[in-house]
Amino acid sequence: MTKENKKESLFTFGLNNDAGRDAWLKKILTAIPAGSRILDAGAGERRFEKYCTHLKYVSQDFGGYDGVGDSVGLQTGVWNQKGLDIVSDITNIPEPDGSFDAILCSEVFEHIKNPVEAIKEFSRLLKKGGMLIVTAPFASGTHFAPYHFATGFNKYFYEANLHDNGFEIAEMERNGNFFEFLAQEVRRTPFMVKTYSKKIVLPFVYVAAILFLATIRLAYIFDKQSSEFMCYGYFVVARKR
């Protein structure tokens, strides 16, 4: 059940969150039978459309984020959603029952007020046996505010809520582990100092970060399933019953 990245060098340690997710989604999406109709729910800038060229791809998003938000936390600065096929609430998508063979929802659940309602809507939209593909962070800082409503999701969220809404989990993998997650946040520290502290601290932060990364990488090399405690996030494939 665990998807941990290959043992990384010090130079890449803590940098493979996005890369691990992208590789997994590419594998899953390109394996879907050609001609299948797929909904990219919460598609944003349609980042994964490139893996769906063999599919009948439909993008949906609520269309309200502009890259600036309320300026709190992490923002993208720019955000282009001009090519969306459907602009709607993710819990009320104007498509008929059973109209999709697959639904992708990647890094979206933390931006939904009630993600369980989205799962119910996905169940309605999928054909029997249809595939639901979900990724979401295990833990995350404030980003895309004010559209950030949860800090993350554990496997128990998926096991309970997917089962209760007509799905069977076919695959669930963890991306990364505790030490990789910690390394990611250590690497983020200089940016946080620049944003929320005094820049005079930066030289000390850089030195401490290098030493700390080298130290926790030793623990990472000998890791024994720390991903069950903390990871970047979960990758889930579920089938509608």
Secondary structure, DSSP 8 states (H G I E B T S, - for coil): -EE------TTTTT--HHHHHHHHHHHHHHTS-TT-EEEEET-TTTTTGGG-TTSEEEEEE-----S-TTS-SB--S----TT-SEES-TTS-SS-TT-EEEEEEES-GGGSS-HHHHHHHHHHHEEEEEEEEEEEESS---BSTTS---S---HHHHHHHHHHTTEEEEEEEEES-HHHHHHHHHHHHHHHHHHHS-GGGHHHHHHHHHHHHHHHHHHHHT--SGGGT--SEEEEEEEE-
